[in-house]
Each structure stands twice: as C-alpha cells, then as structure tokens.
Amino acid sequence: MVILKRYTPIFIILIIFAIAAAGYFFVWPLNGEYTDIKKVFDIKDEEVKAKQEYLPKLEAISQRLSEYSEEIAIVNSAIPSDVSIAALFDYFEKMTAQSGLILKNVDGSKLFDSSPAVATGEFSEKIEKMPFSATLTGEYDSFKNFLKDIYLSSRMININLAEFSLIEEDSTLFDFKINLETQSYK
C-alpha cells in the first residue's frame, strides 16, 4: 500500500498525459474533419438558400412571360429555332403559290457554305442568316402580291435583290430572280 501511495501522483500524471495524448492524436484530427465538413455543409446550405430565393424570381418571370405568350409565339415564328431547309423551301413554295406565281428554281447552295453568315447586333451570336435565291414566273401583279405577303408574313424574310425580265415580247409573264435571306436561331 505504501508503494501505491508513493506512485499515485506518478500514475495520475501518466493518466493525464495519456488522456492528453489520446485527445491530441484522436480527437483533435476528428475536430479538424468536423470543421471541414461543417464548412462544406455551410457552403451547400448557402447554395440551397440562394436557389430557394432564386426559384420564386424565376416563377415570377415565367408568369410575366406567360402574359406575353402571343408576342413570344410571333417572335418564335419569325425566327424559328429548329428550321430545316425543307421546311423553309416548303414555306417559300406555299407563299409563291398563294400569290399566283410559279416557282421555277430555288438555289440554296449558299446555305451550305463552310462559313455561314452571322447576323450583327446584340444577339448576333445566337442568330444565323440563311441566304438563298429563287426564280419565279408570273404576272407583275402576282409579284406585287408576293412581296406584300412576304412583308406581312410573321417570318423574317429579306429580299436583297430582285431582277425581272419579260419572257416573250407580247407576253404579260415575267421571270423574277430574287435573292432572299431569312434568319434562324443557332
């Protein structure tokens, strides 16, 4: 017992040292991991809160845009996003037929240039120009109706050049050669 009383302070110091060493080697690294995980959690929590605040703003914008659905539909028809060459030529053929002209030839070779023309302006990187040319046959009044239909159409079609010539000397029929350009979203 005397020995035990004599070594008691040494045992107490060793136990305290062992607890401190265990805390330093086992608990302190866990505290560091906990701190790192807490930081990541806080960042993710802030991201979730930011997205939760952003969602009502998007819903409000969506609601405001739904009030302009007719206007947006007009813009989407003017500059379609999924334009195909066949649909473009079909649209053009219907316009010529409605105005009383005969579509003789359509040249879309400029559509396949390796460097397509790009529109200029604020949204230039999103809009691609689509040039093509056509030869039409018909009367001058039909051509005027065709031009009016293009002007009134919801589709953005520009006529860059229009040439016409009589087919025969005594005829009222003309050949109209026109260079057109329309746009589409990329």
C-alpha positions in Angstrom: 0.0 0.0 0.0 2.8 2.3 0.7 4.2 1.7 -2.7 0.8 2.5 -4.2 0.6 5.8 -2.3 4.1 6.6 -3.3 3.4 6.1 -7.0 -0.1 7.6 -7.1 1.0 11.0 -8.2 3.0 9.4 -11.0 0.0 7.3 -12.1 -2.2 10.4 -12.1 0.3 12.3 -14.2 0.6 9.3 -16.6 -3.2 9.0 -16.9 -3.5 12.8 -17.5 -0.7 12.6 -20.1 -2.4 9.5 -21.7 -5.7 11.4 -21.9 -4.0 14.4 -23.4 -2.1 12.3 -25.9 -5.3 10.5 -26.9 -7.1 13.8 -27.2 -4.3 15.2 -29.4 -3.9 12.2 -31.6 -7.5 11.0 -31.9 -9.9 13.8 -31.0 -8.1 16.8 -32.5 -8.0 15.3 -36.1 -11.7 14.4 -35.8 -12.3 18.0 -34.8 -10.5 19.2 -37.9 -12.5 16.8 -40.1 -15.7 18.1 -38.4 -14.7 21.7 -39.1 -14.0 20.9 -42.8 -17.3 19.0 -43.2 -19.1 21.9 -41.4 -17.6 24.4 -43.9 -18.7 22.3 -46.8 -22.2 21.9 -45.3 -22.4 25.7 -44.7 -21.4 26.3 -48.4 -24.0 23.8 -49.6 -26.6 25.3 -47.2 -25.9 28.8 -48.7 -26.2 27.4 -52.2 -29.6 25.8 -51.4 -30.8 29.1 -49.8 -29.7 31.1 -52.8 -31.5 28.6 -55.1 -34.6 28.8 -52.9 -34.6 32.6 -53.2 -34.0 32.4 -57.0 -36.8 30.0 -57.6 -39.6 32.5 -56.8 -37.9 35.0 -59.0 -37.9 32.5 -61.9 -41.6 31.7 -61.2 -42.4 35.5 -61.3 -40.5 35.9 -64.6 -42.3 32.8 -66.0 -45.6 34.2 -65.0 -44.8 37.6 -66.6 -43.7 35.9 -69.8 -46.9 33.9 -69.9 -48.8 37.1 -70.2 -46.9 37.8 -73.4 -47.3 34.3 -74.9 -48.9 35.6 -78.2 -46.0 38.0 -78.7 -43.4 35.3 -78.0 -45.2 33.0 -80.4 -44.9 35.7 -83.1 -41.1 36.1 -82.4 -40.7 32.3 -82.5 -42.4 32.1 -85.8 -40.3 35.0 -87.2 -37.1 33.4 -86.2 -37.6 29.6 -85.7 -35.1 27.7 -83.7 -35.5 24.3 -85.5 -35.6 25.4 -89.1 -34.9 22.8 -91.7 -34.1 23.6 -95.3 -37.0 21.5 -96.5 -39.5 23.4 -94.2 -38.1 26.7 -95.4 -38.4 25.8 -99.0 -41.9 24.4 -98.4 -42.9 27.7 -96.7 -41.5 29.7 -99.6 -43.2 27.5 -102.2 -46.6 28.0 -100.5 -46.1 31.7 -100.4 -45.4 31.8 -104.2 -48.4 29.6 -105.0 -50.7 31.7 -102.9 -49.7 34.8 -104.7 -50.2 33.3 -108.1 -46.5 32.8 -109.1 -44.8 29.7 -110.3 -41.6 28.7 -108.5 -39.2 27.6 -111.2 -35.9 27.3 -109.3 -34.6 27.6 -105.8 -30.9 27.8 -105.1 -29.9 27.0 -101.5 -26.2 26.5 -102.2 -25.3 29.5 -100.0 -26.9 27.7 -97.1 -24.1 25.1 -97.2 -21.2 27.5 -97.1 -18.5 26.5 -94.7 -18.6 29.9 -93.1 -22.3 30.8 -92.7 -23.3 34.5 -92.5 -24.0 35.7 -88.9 -26.3 38.4 -88.0 -25.0 41.6 -86.3 -26.2 43.2 -83.2 -26.9 42.4 -79.6 -27.9 38.8 -80.2 -25.6 38.2 -83.1 -24.0 35.1 -81.6 -27.4 33.4 -81.4 -28.8 34.2 -84.9 -27.7 32.7 -88.2 -28.5 34.2 -91.6 -29.8 31.8 -94.3 -29.4 33.2 -97.8 -31.0 31.6 -100.9 -32.2 32.7 -104.3 -35.2 31.8 -106.4 -36.6 32.2 -109.9 -40.3 32.9 -110.1 -42.6 33.2 -113.2 -45.9 35.1 -113.3 -47.5 38.4 -113.8 -46.3 41.6 -112.3 -49.4 42.0 -110.1 -48.8 38.5 -108.7 -45.2 39.5 -107.9 -46.5 42.6 -106.0 -48.9 40.3 -104.0 -45.9 38.0 -103.3 -43.9 41.0 -102.0 -46.8 42.1 -99.9 -47.2 38.6 -98.4 -43.5 38.5 -97.5 -43.8 41.9 -95.9 -46.9 40.8 -93.9 -45.6 37.4 -93.1 -44.6 36.6 -89.5 -41.3 35.1 -90.8 -38.4 37.5 -91.1 -37.5 37.3 -94.8 -35.5 40.0 -96.5 -35.3 40.4 -100.3 -31.8 41.6 -101.1 -32.1 41.7 -104.9 -35.0 41.5 -107.3 -34.5 41.4 -111.1 -37.2 40.8 -113.6 -37.5 40.3 -117.4 -40.2 39.6 -119.9 -40.5 36.0 -121.0 -41.7 36.9 -124.5 -42.2 40.3 -126.2 -46.0 40.2 -126.3 -46.4 38.3 -123.0 -47.6 39.6 -119.6 -45.5 37.0 -117.9 -42.2 37.9 -116.3 -39.3 35.9 -114.8 -38.4 37.2 -111.4 -34.9 36.4 -110.0 -34.7 37.3 -106.3 -32.1 36.8 -103.6 -33.6 36.3 -100.2 -32.3 35.9 -96.7 -34.0 34.6 -93.6 -32.8 34.1 -90.0 -32.8 31.2 -87.6 -31.6 30.6 -84.1 -28.4 28.6 -83.9 
